Amino acid sequence: MKNKFTFPIVASFFIIFMVIYFATHPSYEKSLQAKYFYEMGEYDKAYALANEAFALDLYNRMASTVMAQSKTSLKYQAYINEAKKYMKDINQIASKEKISGADRAKIKMMSEIVVDSYTKLAPSVITDISLVEEAKEYHDNFKKLLEKVNK
């Protein structure tokens, strides 16, 4: 009978000890905050906190993982922001009554930049799927636009 209760008590004590350790150890505390910001989509804050946590404890795998994932997500976010900026510029050019050869060259150059930049992105298993899908959508749209401009 005593054996039946010993394991759950020891396991509970071990879990409580781990929770206290993670909550009070500065590196793991920052890691948990970084994970929270990552999940909320604030990748810059997540990267900064994970980087701090990793600097405190080089063996903190959670900090290392969040830092790597935040860096990947920041690349996707930068790609999407660049694509939005170029799309805005292209829409301004397209609103003109007559599109000159120089304007066509600008559109082609911006489209090539967005299409080529997409190949440098490499998602991982836990990269936010909405970022990956939005980046792919911009890539596909600019690829179609590039095909039209090249005709």
C-alpha positions in Angstrom: 0.0 0.0 0.0 2.8 2.4 0.9 4.4 1.7 -2.5 1.2 2.7 -4.3 1.4 6.3 -2.9 5.2 6.8 -3.0 5.5 7.2 -6.7 2.7 9.9 -7.1 4.1 11.8 -4.1 7.6 11.8 -5.5 6.4 12.7 -9.0 4.3 15.5 -7.6 7.2 16.9 -5.6 9.4 16.7 -8.7 6.9 18.6 -10.9 6.4 21.3 -8.2 10.2 21.6 -8.0 10.5 22.0 -11.8 7.7 24.6 -11.9 9.4 26.6 -9.1 12.8 26.3 -10.9 11.4 27.4 -14.2 9.5 30.3 -12.6 12.4 31.6 -10.6 15.4 30.9 -12.9 16.0 34.2 -14.9 16.9 32.4 -18.1 13.8 30.1 -18.1 11.6 33.0 -17.0 12.7 35.0 -20.0 12.2 31.9 -22.2 8.6 31.6 -21.1 8.0 35.3 -21.8 9.7 34.9 -25.2 7.4 31.9 -26.0 4.4 34.0 -25.0 5.4 36.8 -27.3 6.1 34.4 -30.1 2.7 32.9 -29.8 1.1 36.4 -29.8 2.9 37.2 -33.1 5.3 39.7 -31.6 8.4 38.2 -33.1 10.8 41.0 -32.4 10.1 41.0 -28.7 10.2 37.2 -28.6 13.6 37.2 -30.4 15.0 39.8 -28.0 13.9 38.0 -24.9 15.0 34.6 -26.2 18.4 36.1 -27.0 18.7 37.4 -23.5 17.7 34.1 -22.0 20.1 32.2 -24.2 22.9 34.6 -23.2 22.2 33.8 -19.5 22.1 30.0 -20.1 23.6 28.5 -23.2 22.0 25.2 -22.4 18.5 26.6 -22.4 17.0 24.8 -25.4 13.7 26.6 -25.1 15.4 29.9 -25.6 17.4 28.6 -28.5 14.3 27.2 -30.2 12.2 30.4 -29.7 15.1 32.5 -30.9 15.5 30.5 -34.1 11.8 30.5 -34.8 11.4 34.2 -34.1 14.3 34.9 -36.5 12.5 32.8 -39.2 9.2 34.5 -38.6 10.9 38.0 -38.7 12.3 37.1 -42.1 8.8 36.2 -43.3 7.4 39.3 -41.8 10.0 41.4 -43.6 9.3 39.7 -46.9 5.6 40.4 -46.6 6.1 44.0 -45.6 8.5 44.5 -48.6 5.9 42.8 -50.9 3.1 45.1 -49.6 5.3 48.2 -50.2 6.1 47.1 -53.8 2.5 46.3 -54.5 1.5 49.8 -53.3 4.1 51.3 -55.6 3.0 49.2 -58.5 -0.6 50.2 -58.0 0.4 53.8 -58.1 2.2 53.2 -61.4 -0.8 51.2 -62.8 -3.2 54.1 -61.9 -1.5 56.3 -64.6 -3.3 56.6 -67.9 -0.2 55.5 -69.8 2.5 53.3 -68.5 5.9 54.2 -69.9 8.8 51.8 -70.7 10.6 53.0 -67.5 7.5 52.2 -65.4 7.3 48.7 -67.0 11.0 48.2 -66.1 10.3 49.4 -62.5 7.4 46.9 -62.2 9.5 44.1 -63.6 12.4 44.9 -61.2 10.1 45.0 -58.2 8.4 41.8 -59.2 11.8 40.0 -59.7 13.0 41.2 -56.3 9.9 39.7 -54.6 10.0 36.5 -56.5 13.7 35.9 -55.9 13.5 36.9 -52.2 10.9 34.1 -51.7 13.4 31.4 -52.4 15.6 32.5 -49.5 12.8 31.8 -47.0 12.8 28.4 -45.3 9.9 27.7 -43.0 10.2 25.1 -40.2 7.5 22.9 -38.7 6.4 25.4 -36.1 6.6 28.6 -38.3 3.2 30.4 -38.1 1.3 28.9 -41.1 -0.5 32.2 -41.7 2.9 33.9 -42.4 3.9 31.1 -44.7 0.6 31.2 -46.6 0.6 35.0 -46.9 4.2 35.0 -48.2 3.3 32.3 -50.8 0.3 34.3 -51.9 2.4 37.4 -52.5 5.0 35.3 -54.3 2.4 33.8 -56.6 0.8 37.2 -57.3 4.2 38.7 -58.2 5.1 35.7 -60.3 1.9 36.2 -62.4 2.6 39.9 -62.6 6.2 39.2 -63.8 4.9 36.9 -66.5 2.5 39.6 -67.7 5.2 42.3 -67.8 7.6 40.0 -69.7 5.1 39.4 -72.5 
